[in-house]
Amino acid sequence: MPTQNLTCVIVEDQLMFLQMLYAMMETMPYFEVVATAQSVAEGIEACELHRPDLLVLDLALADGRGTKVARRLVEIQPQAKIIILSGEASTFVCPASLNNHIHAVLDKTQAYDDLAAELKALVPKALGGNNVRHTDPRHSLSVREYEIFTLIGRGLMSKEIADHLTISLHTVQAHRKRMSSKLGTSGPGLTQEALRHYHATLGPQP
């Protein structure tokens, strides 16, 4: 089974519908809603902060078009997927820049069943289903990256790692980004993998 969740940001300006989507996704395995937003500005801020794997997006927002949020997300998270959930689904024309990122375009009136189906379909594509890749960090990371990975597994925060190795915080963050790419994970997933690996291979033995 997948060892991490797909992180998700939901952008929807109707509060009751937003709450429904949040409650629905919280019950589904393999998904973690890390933020919700009700405007373009809030959506962009959430995407920049969390760099989610998935964006569930309304098109018509009070301060602009939802596609602005989508464009910003794919700039900073090129592997992200997007599900459009809108009353404009039937007339939506996908911008060329988003062609490879739009997973589905769904009508709000059929949101629950259709969204549930698309989310289930997304899991094996994104996580590899039961065949999810387990990359051994000892083989795929550089010596310095593996050193930092081990320190993450010991529970050290980025600032503590920087102080311990006498390097800058920016350098630690850059290493974390490269490690995430090499190991096929992101954000909290990297920490979880480091903790699991440390206790399985390097931590105190019984």
C-alpha positions in Angstrom: 0.0 0.0 0.0 1.1 3.6 -0.5 3.3 4.8 2.4 2.3 8.5 2.1 -0.7 10.6 1.3 -1.2 12.9 -1.6 -1.4 16.4 -0.3 -4.3 18.5 -1.5 -5.5 22.2 -1.6 -9.1 22.9 -2.2 -10.1 26.3 -3.8 -13.8 27.0 -3.7 -15.6 30.3 -2.9 -18.9 28.9 -1.7 -18.3 28.1 2.0 -20.8 25.3 2.4 -19.6 23.5 -0.8 -16.0 24.0 0.3 -16.8 22.4 3.7 -18.6 19.5 1.9 -15.5 18.8 -0.2 -13.2 19.0 2.7 -15.3 16.6 4.8 -15.5 14.2 1.8 -11.8 14.1 1.1 -11.0 13.7 4.8 -12.8 10.3 4.7 -10.8 9.1 1.7 -7.6 7.1 2.1 -4.3 8.4 0.6 -5.4 12.1 0.6 -4.5 14.8 3.1 -6.2 18.3 2.7 -3.4 20.6 3.8 -5.3 23.9 3.1 -8.5 25.4 1.8 -9.0 28.8 0.1 -11.9 30.9 -1.2 -10.2 33.2 -3.6 -7.4 33.4 -6.1 -5.1 35.2 -3.7 -5.7 32.7 -0.9 -5.3 29.8 -3.3 -1.9 31.0 -4.6 -0.7 31.6 -1.1 -1.8 28.1 -0.1 -0.1 26.5 -3.1 3.2 28.4 -2.5 3.2 27.4 1.2 2.2 23.8 0.8 3.2 22.8 -2.8 0.4 20.2 -2.9 0.3 17.2 -5.1 -3.3 17.9 -6.0 -5.4 21.0 -6.5 -9.2 20.8 -6.5 -10.3 24.0 -8.1 -13.3 26.2 -8.9 -13.0 28.4 -12.0 -15.1 31.4 -11.1 -13.8 33.1 -7.9 -14.6 36.5 -6.6 -11.2 38.0 -7.3 -10.5 36.3 -10.7 -10.1 33.0 -12.5 -9.1 29.8 -10.8 -6.7 29.1 -13.6 -4.4 31.7 -12.2 -4.0 29.4 -9.1 -3.4 26.4 -11.3 -0.7 28.2 -13.4 1.1 29.3 -10.2 1.0 25.8 -8.8 2.5 24.1 -11.8 5.3 26.7 -11.9 6.4 25.6 -8.4 5.2 22.0 -8.4 5.6 20.6 -11.9 4.3 17.2 -11.0 1.0 18.5 -9.5 -2.4 17.4 -10.8 -5.5 19.5 -11.0 -9.2 18.6 -10.8 -11.5 21.3 -12.0 -14.8 21.3 -10.2 -17.0 24.0 -11.7 -20.4 25.0 -13.0 -18.5 26.0 -16.2 -17.2 22.5 -16.7 -19.1 22.0 -20.0 -17.6 25.1 -21.6 -14.1 25.0 -20.1 -11.3 25.2 -22.6 -8.0 24.0 -21.0 -5.1 26.4 -21.5 -2.2 24.8 -23.3 0.1 25.3 -20.3 -2.2 23.1 -18.1 -2.8 20.3 -20.6 -0.5 17.9 -18.8 -1.7 18.7 -15.4 -5.6 18.6 -15.6 -6.7 15.2 -14.3 -10.4 15.8 -14.7 -13.0 18.6 -15.4 -16.2 17.9 -13.4 -19.6 19.6 -13.1 -20.5 20.8 -9.6 -24.0 19.3 -9.9 -22.4 15.8 -10.0 -19.6 16.6 -7.7 -19.7 13.9 -5.1 -19.8 10.7 -7.2 -17.7 12.0 -10.0 -15.0 13.4 -7.7 -14.8 10.3 -5.6 -14.3 8.2 -8.8 -11.6 10.5 -10.1 -9.8 10.6 -6.8 -9.7 6.8 -6.6 -8.4 6.7 -10.2 -5.7 9.2 -9.3 -4.2 7.2 -6.5 -2.5 4.4 -8.5 -1.3 6.9 -11.1 0.3 9.1 -8.5 1.4 6.6 -5.9 1.8 3.5 -7.9 -1.0 1.7 -6.0 0.3 -1.6 -4.5 3.3 -1.3 -6.7 4.5 2.0 -5.2 8.3 2.5 -5.7 10.5 2.1 -2.6 13.8 3.8 -3.4 16.6 2.9 -1.1 18.1 6.3 0.0 21.5 4.7 0.6 21.8 4.0 -3.1 20.0 7.0 -4.6 21.3 9.9 -2.5 24.7 11.6 -2.4 26.9 11.3 0.7 25.9 14.7 1.9 22.2 14.1 1.1 22.2 10.9 3.0 23.9 12.6 5.9 21.1 15.2 6.0 18.5 12.4 5.4 19.8 10.6 8.5 19.6 13.7 10.6 16.0 14.3 9.5 15.4 10.7 10.6 16.9 11.5 14.0 14.2 14.2 14.4 16.3 17.3 13.7 14.7 20.3 12.1 16.3 22.1 9.1 17.8 24.9 11.3 19.3 22.3 13.6 20.7 20.4 10.7 22.2 23.6 9.3 23.9 24.3 12.7 25.1 20.8 13.1 26.7 20.6 9.7 27.8 24.3 9.7 26.0 25.0 6.5 23.3 27.5 5.6 19.6 26.9 6.1 19.1 27.6 2.4 21.6 24.8 1.6 19.7 22.3 3.8 16.4 23.3 2.1 18.0 22.9 -1.4 19.2 19.4 -0.4 15.7 18.5 0.9 14.2 19.5 -2.4 16.6 17.3 -4.3 16.1 14.4 -2.0 12.3 14.7 -2.3 12.7 14.5 -6.1 15.1 11.5 -6.0 12.9 9.6 -3.6 9.6 10.4 -5.3 8.1 12.2 -2.2 7.5 15.7 -1.0 7.1 17.8 2.1 6.0 15.8 5.1 6.5 12.6 3.1 10.3 13.1 3.1 10.3 13.4 6.9 8.1 10.3 7.3 10.4 8.3 5.0 13.5 9.5 6.9 12.0 8.6 10.2 11.0 5.2 9.0 14.4 4.5 7.4 16.3 5.7 10.4 14.5 3.5 12.9 14.5 0.5 10.5 18.2 0.6 9.7 20.2 3.0 11.8 18.3 3.5 15.1 18.8 1.5 18.3 18.3 -2.2 17.8 16.3 -4.3 20.2 
